[in-house]
């Protein structure tokens, strides 16, 4: 699950539910789909005889286009496709609404999440690019927000996990991420900074 805009492909093409590997020497790029909708995450799986080789990511334009396509699918289907509930073994996807820290305008992005009791947990990875995702910068400026889940909307307050929480929640994320995409710590190692773990707590009414 970041809001950097890319060129939106034709909706018909975006809804083709691609699941195709493109081999290049010892690696392949995989556009992953889940349960009939385009997944949030675009990853590069390393297929190599070198077991500790760092993961390889697709070009940034490809990742941004996939994010835009996912949002377009959610929009054109009226929210019927595009979101998925998290399970103990897999990430779900939710739509996060933020207030732009500079513009004051509402922004919407679809991101992956896990459940931790009543809380929702996000990893502020930005597709494993170096900069912090804009949605996380926006949440730091305006932590009270709303998320859209398959079962409905929820008002939440965002905060960064403290050291103990981060260790526990990172460990909780390893299994689901690794099962789908590969070693989580290897992906995190692509960034020079520590990737924040963000907790969305239910907001009292």
N, C-alpha and C positions, 0 to 999 in steps of 0.2 A: 500496500500500500500505500505520490506527491503531485502538486497541482501544476507543474510546468506544462504549458500547453504545447502541443505539436500539431502538425497538419492532420486533420481528420480525414481518413480515407472514406470512399463511398460506403454508405451504410450496408449495402448489399455485400460488399467485400468484407466489411468488418464483421458481419454476422455469419461468415462461412464456417466458423468453429474450426480454425486451423489446428491441426496437431501433426506437424511435419518436421522432421529433423533434417537439417541441412549440414551434411558432413563437410568439414574442412580439415584435411589432414587427420589430426588426432582429437578433434573436438566436434561438437555439434550444437547448434542453436535450437532450442525447443520453445515453441509457443504453446503454453499449456492451457488446456481447457478443463473445466470442472463442472460436472453435472449440467451440461447443456448451456453454459454461458462462458464467455471469455474470462479467464482468470485475471486477477489484478497483476500477478507477478510475471514478469518476463525474465527468464534466467538463461545463463549459458552454462550448460553442464560440461565439465571436462571429461572427455573420454580418452584416457591416456594411460600408457604403461607406467607413467610416473605417478605413484599413488598420492604424493604430496604436492602435486602441481597446483598452483593457484587457479581458481575458477576464472573463466573467460566470459565476459559480458558481451551482449550484442551492442551494436552502435547505439549511441544515445538517442538518435532520431527514431530508431526502431522502438525503443522502450517508451518514449513519449507518445508515439503514434498508437501503441497498444493501450496506454492509459486513456488516451482520448477516445479510442474505439470502445473501451469498456464503459466510459461515461455515456457515450452516444447510445450504446445498447440499452443501458438503464433508462435513458430519457425516452427513446422511441418506443419502448415497451411499457412505459408508464410505471416502471419499477417492478414489473413482473419477472424480469431477468436482470442479473447483475449482482445480486446480494446472496450471501450464503451464511447459514448459521455455523459458528465454530463448534467443534467437537473436541474431546480430549486428545484426539489423534491428528487433528488437522485445523489449519487456520480457516476462519470464516472471512467474509468481506462485508464491510459496512460503508455507508456513505457518511462522511464527516463534513459538517458545515462549520466553517470558520469565518471570522471577520478579518478582512485584510488589515494588517497592522499599519499600512500606509494609506490605503484608499478608504477604509471604513466600509467597504462593500462586502457582501456575503460571497464566500468562495465555497465550492463543493468539490470533494475529491473522494474517490473510492479507495479504501485501504484495507489491508489484512488485519485481523485481530484474533486474539485468544480471550477466553473467559477466565477470570480468577475470582471465584465467588460472585459477588454482585458487581464487580468491576470488569471493565474491558481493558485489554492490554494491547498497545500498539508498539511496534519497533520503528523508530524514526530513521529509516535506512536510506530513503531517497533513491531506491534502485541501486544501492551500494555506490552511488556517486559521492564525491567528497563533500559538497555543500550540504548543510542541513536542509531538510525539506521545508518548503514555504509553509505548509500546514502547521508544522511544529513551531516555526517562528511566529505564526499568527496566534497559535494557542498560548504561547508565552505572554503575548500582549493582551489577549482576551481569552482567559481560560474557561469561562462559562460558555457552553456551546450545546449543540444538539446533534445526535447521530440518528441515522435511519438504519434500522435492522430489518430482517425479513419479517419479524413479528410486530414491527411498528417503530415509532420514534421514541427517543429517550433523551431527557435533559441530563447533561453531565458536566462535571468540572474536571479539567485536565491538570495534571501535575507530573513532574518527572519522578521516577522511582528513586528512592534513596539507595544507598550502597547495598544494604542487606536485601531490600526488595529486588533490586536489579539482578543480583546474583541468583536469587530464587527464580525470578521470572524469565531470565535468560536461559537458565537450565530447563525451564518448562517449555521454552520455545524450540529448543534444540531438536527434540524428537519430531514434531510436526514439520519443521522446516527441512530437516535432513531427509525425512522420508519422501518429501516432494521434490526437493531441488538439490540436495547435497549438503556437505558439512557447513553448518551455520558459521562457525568460527572462521572458516576459510573465506567465506564471503565478507564477514566483518573485517577481516584482515586487509581487504582491498582499500579500506578507508584509514587515513592516518589518525582520525579522531575516534574516540569511543562513541559507539552508537547509543543514543538515549533510548531508554525504555519508558514509555509514556503510559500513565494510568488514568483512565477515565472513570471517575467515581460518580455514582448517581447523585443528582443534585436534589436536595430537600425541596419539597413543594410547599 
